[in-house]
Amino acid sequence: MIVARIISLLAGYAFGLFQTGYLYGKSKGIDIRTEGSGNAGTTNSLRVLGWKAGLITFLGDFLKAMLAVLFIKLLFTDKYGDAVKILEMYAGFGAVLGHNFPCYLNFKGGKGIACTAGVIVAVTPYAVPVVALLFVLAVGITRYVSLGSILVVVSFLIQVIVFGEMGYLHLDGAYRIEFYIVSACFTAMALWRHKENIKRLLNGTENKFGMKKGN
């Protein structure tokens, strides 16, 4: 299954290269990576170009991750059965890597939260209610999108482990542990991409939703 893992990761990366925010910005004559926070994701698109751009960027980034997962599921389910969930996670993580580090844009993309949301919905839908509630509450109460994003990825990992141990993943032994490890990679990647946001949150200088400066 090593080759299948590599294929899944590369296929996901290819899907992730569709840079919704960047392409939308270019259609308006703007390189989103040179405006606001310089991030090509949903939050910066929303702040720089407005709610329509933010919504389109979110949907595009969300759907490309879901499509990557679906592609691998269709490709490998017959061969690997329930173990295909591992490959779906590799595809999803590849999509996040493609989004965050697009090779044709000097590896300067987004932070991968919308992509991660797409993977959560596609692979572990039972985790959706809690991550969605935490995001809405965090942003609604504090107006810190970054805090909501961090809570999403941390709670996702916790839920994966809890539900995995309860048997909901339908994965045994080494496959289940591998699923946890790949899930942890999503969380680690998101936390690393938000390291500056974390510093500002701790210092009380983070930008709140509605401000012009991006996160």
N, C-alpha and C positions, 0 to 999 in steps of 0.2 A: 504493500500500500504506500510505499515511499514515493513512487512515481506519481501516484494519484494525489498525494499531498502536494507535491511540487506543481503539478498541473493545476490544482485548485488554487494555490497561492498565486500563480502567474495569471490565471484566468481572472481571478478577483482583482489583481493589480490592473489588468487591462480595462476592466469595467470602471475601476476607480479613476482612471485617467480622464473620464468625461468630467471636466471642471465646469459645473453649472454656473457658479458665481462669476468665474472668469469670463466665460463665453457670453453670459448675459451682459456683463459690464462692457465687453468689447463691442457688443451690438449697440451700446449707447455711447461708444467712443471713450470709454473709461477702462483703465487697467485697475481692477479692484485691488490688486496687490500693491498699488502705490498710493492708495487712499486709506484714510482711517487707520486701522491697526495694521494694514498690510496683509491681512488674512483673507483668503479666498472663500471663506465659509459663509454660513447663513447670517450670523450676527453682524458681521462687517457689511455684508451686502444690504442688510436691512437698514443699518445706520447710514450708509453712504448713499444708497440708491432708493430707499423707501420700502414700504411693506410688500409691494408686489414683487420686487426683486428678492426680498427675503424669503417670501413664500415659494417662489419658483426655485430658488437655490436650495431651499430645504427639501422640497419634493424631488428635485433632480438628484440630489446627493443621497437622499433616503432610498429612492427607487433603484439607483444603480447598484447599491449594496444588496437589496432584495433580489434583483435580477441575477447578480453574481451567484448568490446562494441557490436560487432556483435552477440556474444553468447547471451547476455542479450536482444538485439533487437529481435532476433528470438524467444527467450523464452517468452517474455512478450508483444510483439506488439499486438497480437490478443486480449489480455485482457485489455490493458490500452490505446491503440491507440496512439495519439500524446503525451500523458503524458509519454510514454516510454522513451522520451528524457531525462527525469529526471533520470530514472534508468540507462540509458547509461552513464550519467555523474558519477553516483555513481560507476559503474563498472570501468570506466576510472580512477577515483580517487583511487579506490581499487588497480588497477594495479600499479599506482605510489607508493602507500604505500608498496606494495609487492616488488617493485623494490628497493625502498629506504631502507626498513627495512625488509629484508628477515629473517624469523624466524630461518632458518637452518644455517644461516651464522652470528649468533650473532647480527642480525639486522644491519649489515654493508653492505650497497649496494651502489647505485649510487645517482644521484641528480634528476632524473626523467624527464629531459628535452625531451629526445627522446620519452619516454612514453607519455608525455603531447602532443608532436607533433602528435603522433598517434591518440590521442583522438580528437585533433582539426580537423584533416582530417576526422575522422569517424563521428563526431557529428556536428561540425560547419565548414564545408568546405568553406563557404563564408569568413571565417576569414583567410584562408590560404595565399592569395596573400600578404596581409599586413605584417603578421608575418614573412613570408619567405623573403620578401624584406628587412624588418628591420634587420633580422638576417644576411643576406648576406652583406648588406651595413655596419653594425656595425663591423662584423668580417673582411670584406675586407678593411675597412678604418683604423680601430684601431688595428686589430689582437687580440682583446680580445673576446674569445669565451664566457666568462662569461657575458660580456656586451650584446652580441647578445642574449644569453639565457634569460637574465633578460628582455630585450625588448620584446621578444616573449611572455612571460607570462603576462606582464603588458598590452601589446597591445591586447592580447587575451581577457582579462577581459573587457577592454574598449569596444572592438568590440561586445562582447556578450551583454553588456548592451545597446549599440546603436542599434544593430540589433534586440534585444528583444523588445525594445520600438517601433521599426518600424514594428513589427509584424512578423518578419521572423522566430521566434522560434515556432510560432503557439501554444503558451502556454499562458493561461490567469491567471490573479490574482496571487494567492499564488504559483502556480506551476512556474510561470515566476520568481518570487522573489526567490524561492528556487533554480532555475537554476542559478541565479546570485550568490547566496551564495555558491553553490558548485563550481562554476567557480572561485570564489574568494579564495576558499580553495586551488585550483591548484596554483594560484599566490602566496598566502601566504606561501605554502609549498616550492615552488621554491626559493622564496626570503630568507626564513629561511635557506635552504640548501646551499645557496650561500652567507651567511652572511660574511664569511671570505673573499670571493672574493670581496664583496662590500667594505669591509674595505680596501683591497689592492688597489681597483680601486680609492678610495678616497685619499689614500696615494700615489698613483702613483707607486706602487710596484707590481701590478698585473702581472702575467706571460702572455706573449704574445704567440699567436699560433706559433708553430715552436720551442719553447723552450722545453727543456727536463723535467723541473719540471712541474708537473701537476697543474691544478687549483683546 
